[in-house]
Amino acid sequence: MTAMNELLADPNDFLKRQQERIKAPNTKIAASMIVKRYAKVYLDEVMDGLVFASEFPVVSLEACRFTEELNLIVDEAQVRTVDSRREAWRCVFSEHLTPVVDSLHKATRLPLIILWENIAVRMNSYLRKAVQNNPDQAWMVQEAAMELRAVEGDVFGLERNPLAEYLAPCEALTTQVMRKTCCYYHKLQKEKELPYCLVCPVQ
């Protein structure tokens, strides 16, 4: 189990271990799978609070540890809340997911567009299930989705919003959106339930 801030400072050993564990042909593909998994477990941790609560949770990198099995352990004593959802979005991205993307991009040169679309795919999945599981509060999910699509690059610590072009339309959050880039899931050299991911653009 590795503290996320330590992992991001020097991700190479973790990448090599995960490459072997998940049967990836190289660390570039391992990085893609790691970001897909991290985006899922991290968004599962924070998104219900961001969508449905009146005070919004902030789960910092310092509060997170990532296991060798790619599970997220959160130190709840370090979780705080903020009153502004825009500030919460900034904490999610500029202070958390952007550093994850940057670290793995620098370590492997995996294109940023693939890493950000991996996160968008997980965000689309969360939003789709949130609408399906909370039909009476679907308007709250749509409101959060509209806000996320509209936020500017500074929320991500970037010049522009890197998710906007990959997110599901706000009026159709339950639709599956096909990927524009390939995450390389199909290149894992192990038995898989599916040969390609569900929104693969190359199958």
N, C-alpha and C positions, 0 to 999 in steps of 0.2 A: 504494500500500500504506500503510495507516494503522494506527498503534499503537492497540490497543483502548481503552486508558485515555484517549487523546486523542480518539478517535471518540466515546466516550460523554460526554465533557465538553461536546462541541458537535456533535451528530449531524446538524444540519440540512443542511449542504452535502452530506454523504455521502448522506443520504436523497434529496435532489433529484437528485443524479447517478444514483442507482439507480432512482429513479422513471422517469427518461428511458431508462435502459439496458434495464430489464425491461418497459417499456411499461405501467407502472401508472398509473391515472387520477389518483392523488393520493399524497401521502407516507404517509398512513395505511396504504394497501394495500402500498406499498413496505416499510414497517416490518414488516408481517406476513410478507412473503416473506423479508425479511432475517433475522428471528428463526427462521423455519423452516430456512433454510439454515445459520445460525450454530449452531443446536442440533445439526444433523446433523454438521457438521464437528468441532465441539467434543466432542460425545459420542463420536464415532468416535475421537478422540484419547485420551480418558481412560477409557472404560468397560471395555475389556478388562482394564486394570490394576485397576480397582475390583472387577471380578467375579472374576477368576481369579488375581490375584497375592496374595502374602502381605504385601507392602509396597505402599501405595496411592499412585498418582501425584497430584501437585498441579500443575496448569497454571494459573498465575495470569493475570489480565488483562495484567499487565506483560510476560508472556512471549509474548503473542499479537499478531500483526498480521493485519489483514483486507484482502484485495486488492479491487480494483474488480470482479474477476470472482467475488467472494464465496468465495474460498478462504482457508483458515487457514494462516498460517505461524507455527510455534512455535520459539522460541529454546530449544533443548534444554538449554542451559547453565543456564537459569533454572528448569527442572523439578526439583522435589524430591519426596521420598516421606514418607509418615507411616505410623505403625503402626496407627492406628485408622481403620476404614472410616467410622465416624460423623464423625470429623474430616475425612476426605476428602470425604464428602458435603457437609459445611458449606462446605468450600473451593469445591466445584463450584457450589453454589447461593448461599449468602450472600455469598461474595466474588467470584462471577463471573457466573452467569446472572441472579441477581436484579438486580444493577446494569445488565445489558444490558436486561432487561425494563423496569426503572424509567426508564431514559434514553429509550427509544423511546416508552414510554407518555407521558412528560411532553412529548416533542417533538411527538407527533401526536394524543394523546388516544385512541389505539386502546385499547379496553377490555383491562384486565389479564387477564380470563378468556380472551380469544382468544390473547394472547401466551403465557400459561402452557399452554393446551391445545396450541399449536403445539409447545412443548417436550415435552409429554407424548406427542404423536404420534410424535415422533422417538425418544423413550425407548422407547415400545412397539415401534417398528420395530427398534431395536437389540436389545431383549430377545427378540423373536420370532426374529430371525436368529441370535442367540447360541445359543438352544435348538436350532434346526434344524441349525446348523453344528457344534455340540458336544454331540451326544446323550449321550455318556458323562459329561459334566459339567453336564447340564441342572439337576441339583440345586443346583449353585453359582449358576446364573443365577436359579433360583427363590428361593434364599436371599437374594440381593441384592435381588430384586424385593420380597420380603416386608419386608425392612429399609427399603427406600425408601418403600414405602407407609406404614410405621408411624412414620417419623421425624416429629418435631413441628415446629412452625413456626419455632422458633429456628434450626434448621438452614438455613432459607431467609432468616433475618433478618426473618421475618414472624410474624403471630399464629397462622397455621395452615399446614399443608402444602398448597400450591396445586395439586399434581399428583395427589393421592390419588384424587380423584373421576374422573379421566380415564385412569388407568392400567388396563391389561388385568388381569383377575383372575389372581392368582398361580398358580392351578391350571390356567390356560388361556392361557399366555403366547403361544402360537402363533396365537391367534384374532385376527382383525381387529376392532378396536373402532371403531364409527362415532363421528364427532365429535358433540359437543353444540353447538359454535359453528362459525361459518363463517370460514374463513381468508381468503376473497375471492380465492382463486387464479383462479376462473372469470372474474373481472373484468379480468384482465390483457389488454391490447389487442394481442395478438400471436398468431401461430400457435402452438399447443401440441399436444403428443402426445395429451393427454387434455383434454376440455373442463372437467372437474372433477377435484379430487383424489380419490384412491381411497376415502377415508373421509368424503366430503362429506355433510353432513346435509341439503342442499337440492336435490340433483340428483333 
